[in-house]
Amino acid sequence: MEADVVIAGTGVAGLYTALNLPADTKIIMVTKAAVDENDSFLAQGGICVLKDPSDYDSYFEDTMKAGHYENNKRSVEIMIKSSPDVIKDLMDCGVSFARDENGNLDYTKEGAHSQPRILFHEDVTGKEITSHLLAKVKTLKNVEIKEYFTVVDIIERNGKCVGVIGKTRSGRYEPIYAKFTMLATGGVGGLYTHSTNYRHLKGDSLAICLRHGVELENIDYVQIHPTTLYSKKRGRRFLISESVRGEGAKLYDKNMNRFVDELLPRDLLTKAIKAQMEKDGTPYVWLSMAPLGDEIKSHFPNIYKRCLEEGYDVTKECIPVVPAQHYFMGGVKVGEMSETAMPNLYAAGETSCNGVHGRNRLASNSLLESLVFAKRAALDMAKKLKNTPLEYEPVTIDAQKYENCAEEYAKIIRDEMEMEMKEHGQDNDEA
């Protein structure tokens, strides 16, 4: 198989990359599972936007403060200033954001935000955005999508990336040769016992990059979401959106006393909840959505429905919540155009690290960051396509080499993350 661009991942970063490449670009998109089984579809809260120039300084400071001022200032600037154009693109694709009684865009506020600046669609904003982008990509004649195609390696030739090797559903290994390769394969939640992520997202691309000497950055920066629905079952946790607390939901200890400011940044709130659980000797704390009143069913219908399925009527009773792994701030180190250290290889979304989030991501910056830097990657590739040759000299694939690569890659990333955490004296009890 040959293409101008091969994109690994069908979340917002991968889809938006495809949509921003020239119409005559031959694109092959691959995904490890079904096309809609990615974390972009799971995002609940919303997407940030610079609603007017007067909010720039406040938005910039909120992002920096949440990231403990370890953010890349230039990346933060790019993200914020690019946000209005991205939102316009989304609405042109048919994305519907909530509006007030006058028909104007309605903005909500989440933890660590000093102003309401978050657009949303009920409590399924990620699904609303990603499904519309996917629908538009499916109309493009220059794009081919391959599901259940697991990238097991990149093809390196003379220090450059010239494509990928993948394993098909039937177990056959196949190369895809391309002028440019985009890695947008999500985060590392599948490595954790308790996570809001899909289980198949285990950082494969990070391990592959490590094996090829492509630099990673901040891989010990893992965000734990403070409020997920408690369950004794193993597996993916159901996230109770930051927006719920932004709209007034309250946290209580076992004696039904409030113990924390619910709008603290996620890492600080997680520590407070964990400390309270240890103090109370309980595996969870309580969350009350009663302050939201009738807004619960209209603003958070999916959360209301899911909690009801688990036996909790959030209009009448509290629900048990517990922290769980949620987001990965580290990843493959990239520049302003999402380029990696290896020529012709790009990374975007949760797979990449451009420094926007610093040590801790500000709520609802993830979808925006993914979109902004995916578009920049596409524009950078577009400038170089005509002058970049397609190198398709056949590669010999040793199937035995990749037979146990899933377990090997998971171990590589676990070990790297734990080593980094130990070096920086971090507590990884949540893993």
C-alpha positions as CSV (number, residue, x, y, z in Angstrom):
1,M,0.0,0.0,0.0
2,E,1.2,3.5,-0.8
3,A,0.0,6.9,0.2
4,D,1.0,10.5,0.4
5,V,0.1,10.5,4.1
6,V,-0.6,7.7,6.5
7,I,-2.5,8.7,9.7
8,A,-2.6,6.3,12.6
9,G,-5.7,7.1,14.7
10,T,-9.2,8.2,14.0
11,G,-9.8,10.5,16.9
12,V,-10.1,14.3,16.4
13,A,-6.4,14.8,15.8
14,G,-6.3,12.2,13.0
15,L,-9.5,13.2,11.4
16,Y,-8.7,16.9,11.5
17,T,-5.3,16.3,9.9
18,A,-7.0,14.5,7.0
19,L,-9.6,17.3,6.6
20,N,-6.9,20.0,6.4
21,L,-4.7,18.3,3.8
22,P,-5.1,19.2,0.1
23,A,-8.0,17.4,-1.7
24,D,-5.6,15.6,-4.1
25,T,-3.6,14.1,-1.2
26,K,-3.8,10.3,-1.1
27,I,-4.5,9.5,2.6
28,I,-4.7,6.1,4.4
29,M,-6.1,6.2,7.9
30,V,-5.7,3.2,10.2
31,T,-7.1,2.5,13.6
32,K,-6.4,-0.2,16.2
33,A,-10.1,-0.9,16.8
34,A,-13.4,0.3,15.3
35,V,-13.3,3.7,13.8
36,D,-15.3,5.2,16.7
37,E,-13.5,3.5,19.5
38,N,-11.2,6.3,20.6
39,D,-11.2,8.6,23.6
40,S,-12.2,11.6,21.5
41,F,-15.7,10.1,21.4
42,L,-15.7,9.9,25.2
43,A,-15.0,13.5,26.0
44,Q,-17.8,14.9,28.0
45,G,-17.2,18.5,29.3
46,G,-16.5,20.7,26.3
47,I,-14.0,22.6,24.3
48,C,-12.4,25.9,25.4
49,V,-12.3,29.0,23.1
50,L,-11.1,32.5,23.3
51,K,-14.6,34.1,23.2
52,D,-13.2,37.6,22.9
53,P,-9.8,39.3,23.0
54,S,-10.3,40.6,26.5
55,D,-10.2,37.1,27.9
56,Y,-6.8,36.2,26.5
57,D,-4.7,37.1,29.5
58,S,-7.0,35.3,31.9
59,Y,-7.2,32.2,29.7
60,F,-3.4,32.2,29.3
61,E,-2.9,32.5,33.1
62,D,-5.5,29.8,33.9
63,T,-3.7,27.4,31.5
64,M,-0.3,28.2,32.9
65,K,-1.4,28.0,36.6
66,A,-3.1,24.7,36.1
67,G,0.1,23.4,34.4
68,H,2.2,24.6,37.4
69,Y,3.9,27.1,35.0
70,E,5.8,24.3,33.3
71,N,3.9,24.9,30.1
72,N,5.5,25.9,26.8
73,K,4.3,29.5,26.6
74,R,4.5,29.6,22.8
75,S,2.4,26.5,22.4
76,V,-0.2,28.0,24.8
77,E,-0.3,31.2,22.8
78,I,-0.7,29.3,19.5
79,M,-3.6,27.2,21.0
80,I,-5.5,30.1,22.4
81,K,-5.2,32.4,19.4
82,S,-6.1,29.6,17.0
83,S,-9.2,28.6,18.9
84,P,-11.8,30.9,17.3
85,D,-10.9,29.6,13.8
86,V,-11.1,26.0,15.0
87,I,-14.6,26.5,16.5
88,K,-15.7,28.1,13.3
89,D,-14.5,25.1,11.3
90,L,-16.3,22.7,13.7
91,M,-19.6,24.6,13.3
92,D,-19.1,24.6,9.5
93,C,-18.9,20.8,9.8
94,G,-22.3,20.8,11.5
95,V,-21.2,20.6,15.2
96,S,-23.9,22.0,17.4
97,F,-23.0,23.8,20.6
98,A,-25.4,24.8,23.3
99,R,-27.1,28.2,23.0
100,D,-28.9,30.4,25.4
101,E,-32.5,31.6,25.2
102,N,-31.4,34.4,22.8
103,G,-29.7,32.0,20.4
104,N,-26.2,33.0,21.4
105,L,-23.5,30.5,22.2
106,D,-23.7,29.4,25.8
107,Y,-20.5,29.2,27.7
108,T,-19.9,27.1,30.8
109,K,-17.2,27.2,33.5
110,E,-15.1,24.3,34.9
111,G,-12.6,23.8,37.6
112,A,-9.5,26.2,37.5
113,H,-11.2,28.4,35.0
114,S,-11.6,32.0,36.1
115,Q,-14.3,32.7,33.4
116,P,-16.9,30.8,31.5
117,R,-15.3,30.0,28.1
118,I,-16.2,26.4,27.4
119,L,-18.6,25.4,24.6
120,F,-20.4,22.2,25.0
121,H,-23.1,19.9,23.5
122,E,-25.0,18.4,26.5
123,D,-22.5,16.1,28.2
124,V,-21.3,14.4,25.0
125,T,-19.2,17.1,23.4
126,G,-16.5,14.8,22.2
127,K,-19.0,12.5,20.5
128,E,-20.7,15.5,18.8
129,I,-17.4,16.9,17.5
130,T,-15.8,13.6,16.5
131,S,-18.8,12.1,14.8
132,H,-19.2,15.2,12.6
133,L,-15.5,15.2,11.6
134,L,-15.7,11.5,10.9
135,A,-18.8,11.9,8.7
136,K,-17.0,14.6,6.7
137,V,-13.9,12.5,6.3
138,K,-16.0,9.6,5.0
139,T,-17.2,11.9,2.1
140,L,-13.6,12.5,0.9
141,K,-12.7,10.4,-2.1
142,N,-9.0,10.7,-1.3
143,V,-9.2,9.0,2.1
144,E,-9.2,5.3,2.8
145,I,-9.9,4.1,6.3
146,K,-8.7,0.7,7.6
147,E,-10.1,-0.5,10.9
148,Y,-8.5,-3.1,13.2
149,F,-5.1,-2.3,11.8
150,T,-2.6,-2.1,14.6
151,V,0.6,-0.2,13.9
152,V,3.5,-2.3,15.2
153,D,6.4,-0.2,13.8
154,I,7.4,2.7,11.6
155,I,9.5,2.1,8.6
156,E,12.8,4.0,8.9
157,R,15.1,4.6,6.0
158,N,18.2,6.8,6.1
159,G,17.0,8.3,9.3
160,K,13.6,9.3,7.9
161,C,10.1,7.8,8.4
162,V,8.8,6.4,5.1
163,G,5.7,4.7,6.5
164,V,4.3,2.1,9.0
165,I,4.0,-1.6,9.5
166,G,0.7,-2.8,10.8
167,K,-1.0,-6.0,11.8
168,T,-4.4,-6.7,10.2
169,R,-7.3,-8.4,11.9
170,S,-6.4,-11.7,10.2
171,G,-3.0,-11.5,11.7
172,R,-1.1,-10.6,8.6
173,Y,1.6,-7.9,8.7
174,E,1.5,-5.3,6.0
175,P,3.6,-2.2,5.2
176,I,2.1,1.2,4.2
177,Y,4.6,3.4,2.4
178,A,4.0,7.2,2.7
179,K,5.7,10.5,2.3
180,F,4.5,11.6,5.7
181,T,3.3,9.7,8.8
182,M,1.1,11.1,11.5
183,L,0.9,9.3,14.9
184,A,-2.4,10.2,16.6
185,T,-3.0,7.0,18.6
186,G,-4.2,8.4,21.9
187,G,-2.8,8.0,25.4
188,V,-1.8,5.3,27.9
189,G,-4.9,4.6,29.9
190,G,-4.9,0.9,28.9
191,L,-1.8,0.5,31.1
192,Y,-3.8,1.4,34.3
193,T,-6.1,-0.8,36.3
194,H,-8.6,2.1,36.6
195,S,-8.9,4.5,33.8
196,T,-11.5,6.5,31.8
197,N,-9.7,5.5,28.6
198,Y,-10.4,2.6,26.2
199,R,-8.4,-0.4,27.2
200,H,-6.6,-0.8,23.9
201,L,-4.8,2.5,24.2
202,K,-1.5,1.5,25.7
203,G,1.1,3.9,24.3
204,D,2.2,1.7,21.4
205,S,3.4,4.7,19.4
206,L,5.6,5.9,22.3
207,A,7.4,2.6,22.5
208,I,7.9,2.5,18.8
209,C,9.4,6.0,18.8
210,L,11.7,5.1,21.7
211,R,13.0,2.1,19.7
212,H,13.8,4.4,16.8
213,G,15.5,7.1,19.0
214,V,12.6,9.6,18.7
215,E,12.6,11.7,21.8
216,L,9.7,11.6,24.3
217,E,8.9,14.3,26.8
218,N,7.1,14.5,30.2
219,I,6.0,10.9,30.1
220,D,5.6,10.9,33.9
221,Y,3.0,13.6,33.7
222,V,-0.3,11.6,34.0
223,Q,-3.5,13.3,35.0
224,I,-5.9,11.6,37.4
225,H,-9.5,12.7,37.0
226,P,-10.9,13.4,40.5
227,T,-14.4,12.2,39.9
228,T,-15.4,9.0,38.2
229,L,-18.3,6.8,39.1
230,Y,-17.2,4.3,41.7
231,S,-17.6,0.6,40.8
232,K,-16.2,-2.7,42.1
233,K,-15.9,-3.9,38.6
234,R,-12.5,-3.8,36.8
235,G,-12.1,-1.9,33.6
236,R,-12.9,1.5,32.1
237,R,-14.4,4.0,34.6
238,F,-17.3,6.3,33.7
239,L,-16.3,9.9,34.0
240,I,-18.4,12.5,35.9
241,S,-17.5,15.6,34.0
242,E,-15.7,18.6,35.4
243,S,-18.6,20.7,34.2
244,V,-20.9,19.1,36.8
245,R,-18.8,20.7,39.5
246,G,-18.4,23.8,37.4
247,E,-22.2,24.1,37.5
248,G,-22.4,23.7,41.3
249,A,-22.2,20.0,42.3
250,K,-20.7,19.5,45.7
251,L,-18.3,16.9,47.3
252,Y,-19.0,15.3,50.7
253,D,-17.1,13.0,53.1
254,K,-18.7,9.9,54.7
255,N,-20.4,12.1,57.3
256,M,-21.9,14.3,54.5
257,N,-19.6,17.3,55.3
258,R,-18.0,19.3,52.6
259,F,-14.2,19.0,52.7
260,V,-12.8,20.8,49.6
261,D,-13.2,23.5,47.0
262,E,-14.7,21.6,44.1
263,L,-13.2,24.0,41.5
264,L,-9.5,23.3,42.4
265,P,-7.3,22.1,39.5
266,R,-7.7,18.4,38.9
267,D,-4.4,17.3,40.4
268,L,-5.0,19.3,43.7
269,L,-8.6,18.1,43.9
270,T,-7.5,14.5,43.4
271,K,-5.0,14.8,46.2
272,A,-7.7,16.2,48.5
273,I,-10.1,13.4,47.6
274,K,-7.5,10.7,48.1
275,A,-6.6,12.2,51.5
276,Q,-10.2,12.3,52.6
277,M,-10.7,8.6,51.5
278,E,-7.8,7.6,53.6
279,K,-9.0,9.6,56.5
280,D,-12.5,8.1,56.3
281,G,-11.3,4.6,55.5
282,T,-13.6,4.5,52.4
283,P,-13.0,3.7,48.7
284,Y,-14.9,6.7,47.5
285,V,-16.4,10.1,48.5
286,W,-19.9,11.4,47.7
287,L,-20.9,13.8,45.0
288,S,-24.2,15.7,45.1
289,M,-25.7,17.1,41.9
290,A,-28.8,18.4,43.8
291,P,-27.6,22.1,43.4
292,L,-28.1,21.8,39.7
293,G,-31.8,21.2,40.0
294,D,-33.7,20.6,36.7
295,E,-30.6,21.4,34.7
296,I,-29.2,17.9,35.4
297,K,-31.4,16.2,32.8
298,S,-31.0,18.8,30.1
299,H,-27.3,19.7,30.5
300,F,-26.0,16.2,31.6
301,P,-28.5,13.7,30.1
302,N,-25.8,11.1,29.5
303,I,-24.5,11.2,33.0
304,Y,-28.1,11.1,34.4
305,K,-28.9,8.1,32.3
306,R,-25.7,6.2,33.1
307,C,-26.0,6.8,36.8
308,L,-29.6,5.6,36.6
309,E,-28.4,2.4,35.0
310,E,-26.0,1.9,37.9
311,G,-28.8,2.4,40.4
312,Y,-28.4,6.0,41.3
313,D,-31.0,8.8,40.6
314,V,-28.8,11.9,40.7
315,T,-31.8,14.2,41.1
316,K,-32.6,12.6,44.5
317,E,-29.3,11.1,45.9
318,C,-25.6,11.4,46.0
319,I,-23.3,9.2,43.9
320,P,-20.0,7.6,45.0
321,V,-17.0,9.0,43.1
322,V,-13.3,8.0,43.0
323,P,-10.2,9.3,41.1
324,A,-9.0,7.4,38.1
325,Q,-6.4,7.8,35.4
326,H,-7.7,10.1,32.7
327,Y,-5.2,12.0,30.6
328,F,-1.6,11.9,29.5
329,M,0.2,15.2,29.3
330,G,3.5,13.7,28.0
331,G,4.2,12.0,24.7
332,V,6.3,12.2,21.6
333,K,8.1,15.5,21.7
334,V,7.0,17.7,18.9
335,G,7.6,21.3,17.7
336,E,5.2,24.1,16.8
337,M,4.0,22.2,13.6
338,S,3.7,18.9,15.4
339,E,6.9,17.6,13.8
340,T,9.0,15.0,15.7
341,A,12.8,14.7,15.8
342,M,12.6,12.2,12.8
343,P,12.0,13.8,9.4
344,N,8.6,13.1,7.9
345,L,7.2,11.9,11.2
346,Y,4.5,13.9,13.0
347,A,2.5,13.3,16.2
348,A,-0.6,15.0,17.5
349,G,-3.3,14.7,20.2
350,E,-2.6,12.8,23.4
351,T,0.2,10.9,21.6
352,S,2.3,14.1,21.4
353,C,3.7,16.6,23.8
354,N,4.0,20.2,22.6
355,G,4.1,21.5,26.2
356,V,0.7,23.2,26.1
357,H,-0.5,21.4,29.3
358,G,2.6,21.5,31.4
359,R,2.4,19.3,34.5
360,N,-1.4,19.3,34.6
361,R,-4.0,19.9,31.9
362,L,-6.6,22.7,32.3
363,A,-10.1,21.3,31.9
364,S,-11.5,21.2,28.3
365,N,-8.1,22.2,26.7
366,S,-7.6,18.7,25.3
367,L,-9.9,18.7,22.3
368,L,-8.8,22.2,21.4
369,E,-5.1,21.4,21.6
370,S,-5.5,18.3,19.5
371,L,-7.4,20.1,16.8
372,V,-5.1,23.2,16.7
373,F,-1.9,21.2,16.4
374,A,-3.3,18.6,14.0
375,K,-4.2,21.4,11.6
376,R,-0.7,22.8,11.9
377,A,0.8,19.5,11.0
378,A,-1.5,19.1,8.0
379,L,-0.5,22.6,6.7
380,D,3.2,21.8,7.2
381,M,2.9,18.6,5.3
382,A,1.0,20.3,2.5
383,K,3.9,22.7,1.9
384,K,6.3,19.8,1.5
385,L,4.3,17.2,-0.4
386,K,5.4,18.1,-3.9
387,N,9.1,18.1,-3.0
388,T,9.0,15.0,-0.9
389,P,9.5,11.7,-2.8
390,L,7.6,8.5,-2.0
391,E,10.2,5.9,-1.0
392,Y,8.6,2.5,-1.5
393,E,11.5,0.1,-1.7
394,P,10.0,-3.1,-0.3
395,V,10.8,-3.9,3.3
396,T,11.2,-7.4,4.6
397,I,8.9,-8.0,7.6
398,D,10.0,-10.4,10.3
399,A,6.6,-11.5,11.7
400,Q,8.3,-13.2,14.7
401,K,9.8,-9.9,15.7
402,Y,6.3,-8.5,16.3
403,E,4.6,-11.6,17.7
404,N,4.6,-10.3,21.3
405,C,5.1,-6.7,20.6
406,A,1.9,-5.6,22.4
407,E,3.3,-6.9,25.7
408,E,6.8,-5.7,25.0
409,Y,5.6,-2.1,24.2
410,A,3.4,-1.9,27.3
411,K,6.4,-3.0,29.4
412,I,8.7,-0.5,27.8
413,I,6.3,2.4,28.5
414,R,5.5,1.2,32.1
415,D,9.2,1.0,32.9
416,E,10.0,4.4,31.3
417,M,7.1,6.1,33.2
418,E,8.0,4.5,36.5
419,M,11.7,5.5,36.1
420,E,10.7,9.1,35.3
421,M,8.3,9.2,38.3
422,K,10.9,7.9,40.7
423,E,13.5,10.4,39.4
424,H,11.1,13.2,40.1
425,G,9.9,11.8,43.4
426,Q,6.3,11.3,42.3
427,D,3.7,9.1,43.8
428,N,2.1,6.7,41.3
429,D,-0.2,4.9,43.8
430,E,-3.1,5.5,41.4
431,A,-1.6,3.2,38.7
